[in-house]
Amino acid sequence: MREVKEKQRLSRDFRVQIFVIAIIASIVAIHPWYVPGEGVTTDLNYGLDLEGGSWLQIKLQGAVVQVDADAGELGKSLIESVIGIPVEVSNVNIPSGDGISSSQWSITFTTPEEVVQSQIELLGLGDATIGRKNDFTEVTIFTNKEAMITAFLSNSLHAEVVPIALPEGTEYEIRTAVSEKELETLMGTVGGSILKNVDGTAKYREGVSTETRDMTKEILSDKLNALGLKDIPVRTVGEEYILIDFAGIDLGTAKDIAEKPGKFEIRIQTVGNETTHVLYGDNIASVGIQGFHDEQWYVPFRLTDSGAIALQKKAIETGATDDPDLHWLIMYLDDNHVYGAPLSPSAAFKLTESPIYAWEASTGNNEDSKIQAEQLQIHLRAGALPVNVELVGSGHVDAALGKQFKSQSIIAGLLSLFVVAFVVYRRYGKKEILVPMVGTSISEVLMILGVASAINWQLDLPSIAGIIAVIGTGIDHLVIITDEVLYEGKLPPTKVYLARIAKAFGIIFAAATTTIIAMSPLILMGFGALKGFAITTIIGVLLGILIARPVYGKVIKEVLEETE
């Protein structure tokens, strides 16, 4: 009768109920199953070193620099190279001040040739007025030096250039490999140069910004996930390198996957839900950084000549210029819908007269819209990475070797559990203590694996090391609980028990906090494989102190009461 009451008392304890639910959920997430010919299978994901496969290390090519140039020479060179006709700059109006900020300039040039609005739009500098006088075309462009330098570097180097505003001026991120000497020579053609630091060194460095590095990582992750592959970790190493693990994939296939661009497509509605093709990602000339204006988050992008003409033609053919709300522009990445919206009234009207090169895809005005704009920026770039990359390292882990590592990891885990059990039994000499203690350790491992399966976390050798570390720290905590419960070798009265168990958990929580704090820098700094060790250790410690160890404190009291 007493045993029945004890079991009822345990089953009604909310901590035990949570523990049981967690164990069941973990088993469901792991989903152990037997497949004829394959043996026991699970939904666990294994990393490169446990399954075999390939790895690639790529370097991001680029440069970050601060430059200056003569406004007149810069304008003449830029306009002639884009429009393709000789021009004469007749006036450059620079506002008072340092002339380097984003305050508006105006540049006026003349040419005997005809100039149309679409040619000016190709410059991407800003608004312009066009007039014809005495057999000459006079064009005034309203722009700023930041836009002019960005366009000049972009057109000269055939690469995307992103201006970055700084308190002391503007920094330009050039998303292709270019040396300091090459830049100095290029800026010399327009009466400019690379700016200098106080110590006389050039304001130039190889590499890209942290934002660009992280964007490249996100695009790679997005592309690999879209291909339907198993979870492939993409990690950043320093400011210039990205490391990709392809578990279960040979080296040749891995290179093909990494170099293959995503398929980006824009289609337009015809009738009902039917759509027709407009253009592919190779017709997107450039993609800007998401911004906010007119109470809307948006992503700016520019089309090539052929892309702008194709969009104009389809918009007119389908009737989108007459009734935009019935003919949305819809974007797809690898045949997955990523964005859709109708043409704005102004864009619809303008398309009836000429192609539009510069576009903005608006997403809304709330926080979700901002996130959607960030994702859309990544999707628009999926046809190609934002920077050129260079394969600087690769390698392969044989599948047989990975299988051997997996077997050895399981043996190491079981061996550590067996040794711990032996030491515990030697210390207490009671199986009534040994069984709950070992059972608690096994349950913690099961819950860690359940969480890993639920979040598609890849288990690698550092992760397995983290699990073994959790077993060790967990047993330490269980020993503290047991020693506090066994007051002078026997179970104390309930009041004393509660005081001592509270003391034990005070020690345990302090130790767990120290462990979590010690592991956190490895996650935040992203030290490659060590990140897996840190995450697994933290997950294990949290599951232990929040779920498993409180239940052990309750169970060990009931078990010891029964043996007395």
Secondary structure in CASP SS format (residue, H / E / C, confidence):
PFRMAT SS
TARGET T0000
AUTHOR 0000-0000-0000
METHOD secondary structure of the structure
MODEL  1
M C 1.00
R H 1.00
E H 1.00
V H 1.00
K H 1.00
E H 1.00
K H 1.00
Q H 1.00
R H 1.00
L H 1.00
S H 1.00
R C 1.00
D C 1.00
F H 1.00
R H 1.00
V H 1.00
Q H 1.00
I H 1.00
F H 1.00
V H 1.00
I H 1.00
A H 1.00
I H 1.00
I H 1.00
A H 1.00
S H 1.00
I H 1.00
V H 1.00
A H 1.00
I H 1.00
H C 1.00
P C 1.00
W E 1.00
Y E 1.00
V E 1.00
P C 1.00
G C 1.00
E C 1.00
G E 1.00
V E 1.00
T E 1.00
T C 1.00
D C 1.00
L C 1.00
N E 1.00
Y E 1.00
G C 1.00
L H 1.00
D H 1.00
L H 1.00
E H 1.00
G C 1.00
G E 1.00
S E 1.00
W E 1.00
L E 1.00
Q E 1.00
I E 1.00
K E 1.00
L E 1.00
Q C 1.00
G C 1.00
A E 1.00
V E 1.00
V E 1.00
Q C 1.00
V E 1.00
D E 1.00
A C 1.00
D C 1.00
A H 1.00
G H 1.00
E H 1.00
L H 1.00
G H 1.00
K H 1.00
S H 1.00
L H 1.00
I H 1.00
E H 1.00
S H 1.00
V H 1.00
I H 1.00
G C 1.00
I C 1.00
P C 1.00
V C 1.00
E E 1.00
V E 1.00
S E 1.00
N E 1.00
V E 1.00
N E 1.00
I C 1.00
P C 1.00
S C 1.00
G C 1.00
D C 1.00
G C 1.00
I C 1.00
S C 1.00
S C 1.00
S C 1.00
Q C 1.00
W E 1.00
S E 1.00
I E 1.00
T E 1.00
F E 1.00
T E 1.00
T E 1.00
P C 1.00
E C 1.00
E C 1.00
V C 1.00
V C 1.00
Q H 1.00
S H 1.00
Q H 1.00
I H 1.00
E H 1.00
L H 1.00
L H 1.00
G C 1.00
L C 1.00
G C 1.00
D C 1.00
A E 1.00
T E 1.00
I E 1.00
G E 1.00
R E 1.00
K E 1.00
N C 1.00
D C 1.00
F E 1.00
T E 1.00
E E 1.00
V E 1.00
T E 1.00
I E 1.00
F E 1.00
T E 1.00
N C 1.00
K H 1.00
E H 1.00
A H 1.00
M H 1.00
I H 1.00
T H 1.00
A H 1.00
F H 1.00
L H 1.00
S H 1.00
N H 1.00
S H 1.00
L H 1.00
H C 1.00
A C 1.00
E C 1.00
V E 1.00
V E 1.00
P E 1.00
I E 1.00
A E 1.00
L E 1.00
P C 1.00
E C 1.00
G E 1.00
T E 1.00
E E 1.00
Y E 1.00
E E 1.00
I E 1.00
R C 1.00
T C 1.00
A C 1.00
V C 1.00
S C 1.00
E H 1.00
K H 1.00
E H 1.00
L H 1.00
E H 1.00
T H 1.00
L H 1.00
M H 1.00
G H 1.00
T C 1.00
V C 1.00
G C 1.00
G C 1.00
S E 1.00
I E 1.00
L C 1.00
K E 1.00
N C 1.00
V C 1.00
D C 1.00
G C 1.00
T C 1.00
A E 1.00
K C 1.00
Y E 1.00
R E 1.00
E E 1.00
G C 1.00
V C 1.00
S C 1.00
T H 1.00
E H 1.00
T H 1.00
R H 1.00
D H 1.00
M H 1.00
T H 1.00
K H 1.00
E H 1.00
I H 1.00
L H 1.00
S H 1.00
D H 1.00
K H 1.00
L H 1.00
N H 1.00
A H 1.00
L C 1.00
G C 1.00
L C 1.00
K C 1.00
D C 1.00
I C 1.00
P C 1.00
V E 1.00
R E 1.00
T E 1.00
V E 1.00
G C 1.00
E C 1.00
E C 1.00
Y E 1.00
I E 1.00
L E 1.00
I E 1.00
D E 1.00
F E 1.00
A E 1.00
G C 1.00
I C 1.00
D C 1.00
L H 1.00
G H 1.00
T H 1.00
A H 1.00
K H 1.00
D H 1.00
I H 1.00
A H 1.00
E H 1.00
K C 1.00
P C 1.00
G C 1.00
K C 1.00
F E 1.00
E E 1.00
I E 1.00
R E 1.00
I E 1.00
Q E 1.00
T C 1.00
V C 1.00
G C 1.00
N C 1.00
E C 1.00
T E 1.00
T E 1.00
H E 1.00
V E 1.00
L E 1.00
Y E 1.00
G H 1.00
D H 1.00
N H 1.00
I E 1.00
A E 1.00
S E 1.00
V E 1.00
G C 1.00
I C 1.00
Q C 1.00
G E 1.00
F E 1.00
H E 1.00
D C 1.00
E C 1.00
Q E 1.00
W E 1.00
Y E 1.00
V E 1.00
P E 1.00
F E 1.00
R E 1.00
L E 1.00
T C 1.00
D H 1.00
S H 1.00
G H 1.00
A H 1.00
I H 1.00
A H 1.00
L H 1.00
Q H 1.00
K H 1.00
K H 1.00
A H 1.00
I H 1.00
E H 1.00
T H 1.00
G C 1.00
A C 1.00
T C 1.00
D C 1.00
D C 1.00
P H 1.00
D H 1.00
L H 1.00
H C 1.00
W C 1.00
L E 1.00
I E 1.00
M E 1.00
Y E 1.00
L E 1.00
D C 1.00
D C 1.00
N E 1.00
H E 1.00
V E 1.00
Y E 1.00
G E 1.00
A E 1.00
P C 1.00
L C 1.00
S C 1.00
P H 1.00
S H 1.00
A H 1.00
A H 1.00
F H 1.00
K H 1.00
L H 1.00
T C 1.00
E C 1.00
S C 1.00
P C 1.00
I C 1.00
Y C 1.00
A E 1.00
W E 1.00
E E 1.00
A E 1.00
S E 1.00
T E 1.00
G E 1.00
N C 1.00
N C 1.00
E H 1.00
D H 1.00
S H 1.00
K H 1.00
I H 1.00
Q H 1.00
A H 1.00
E H 1.00
Q H 1.00
L H 1.00
Q H 1.00
I H 1.00
H H 1.00
L H 1.00
R C 1.00
A C 1.00
G C 1.00
A C 1.00
L C 1.00
P C 1.00
V C 1.00
N C 1.00
V E 1.00
E E 1.00
L E 1.00
V E 1.00
G E 1.00
S E 1.00
G E 1.00
H E 1.00
V E 1.00
D C 1.00
A H 1.00
A H 1.00
L H 1.00
G H 1.00
K H 1.00
Q H 1.00
F H 1.00
K H 1.00
S H 1.00
Q H 1.00
S H 1.00
I H 1.00
I H 1.00
A H 1.00
G H 1.00
L H 1.00
L H 1.00
S H 1.00
L H 1.00
F H 1.00
V H 1.00
V H 1.00
A H 1.00
F H 1.00
V H 1.00
V H 1.00
Y H 1.00
R H 1.00
R H 1.00
Y H 1.00
G C 1.00
K C 1.00
K H 1.00
E H 1.00
I H 1.00
L H 1.00
V H 1.00
P H 1.00
M H 1.00
V H 1.00
G H 1.00
T H 1.00
S H 1.00
I H 1.00
S H 1.00
E H 1.00
V H 1.00
L H 1.00
M H 1.00
I H 1.00
L H 1.00
G H 1.00
V H 1.00
A H 1.00
S H 1.00
A H 1.00
I C 1.00
N C 1.00
W C 1.00
Q E 1.00
L E 1.00
D C 1.00
L H 1.00
P H 1.00
S H 1.00
I H 1.00
A H 1.00
G H 1.00
I H 1.00
I H 1.00
A H 1.00
V H 1.00
I H 1.00
G H 1.00
T H 1.00
G H 1.00
I H 1.00
D H 1.00
H H 1.00
L H 1.00
V H 1.00
I H 1.00
I H 1.00
T H 1.00
D H 1.00
E H 1.00
V H 1.00
L C 1.00
Y E 1.00
E C 1.00
G C 1.00
K E 1.00
L C 1.00
P C 1.00
P C 1.00
T H 1.00
K H 1.00
V H 1.00
Y H 1.00
L H 1.00
A H 1.00
R H 1.00
I H 1.00
A H 1.00
K H 1.00
A H 1.00
F H 1.00
G H 1.00
I H 1.00
I H 1.00
F H 1.00
A H 1.00
A H 1.00
A H 1.00
T H 1.00
T H 1.00
T H 1.00
I H 1.00
I H 1.00
A H 1.00
M H 1.00
S H 1.00
P H 1.00
L H 1.00
I H 1.00
L H 1.00
M C 1.00
G C 1.00
F C 1.00
G C 1.00
A C 1.00
L H 1.00
K H 1.00
G H 1.00
F H 1.00
A H 1.00
I H 1.00
T H 1.00
T H 1.00
I H 1.00
I H 1.00
G H 1.00
V H 1.00
L H 1.00
L H 1.00
G H 1.00
I H 1.00
L H 1.00
I H 1.00
A H 1.00
R H 1.00
P H 1.00
V H 1.00
Y H 1.00
G H 1.00
K H 1.00
V H 1.00
I H 1.00
K H 1.00
E H 1.00
V H 1.00
L H 1.00
E H 1.00
E H 1.00
T H 1.00
E C 1.00
END
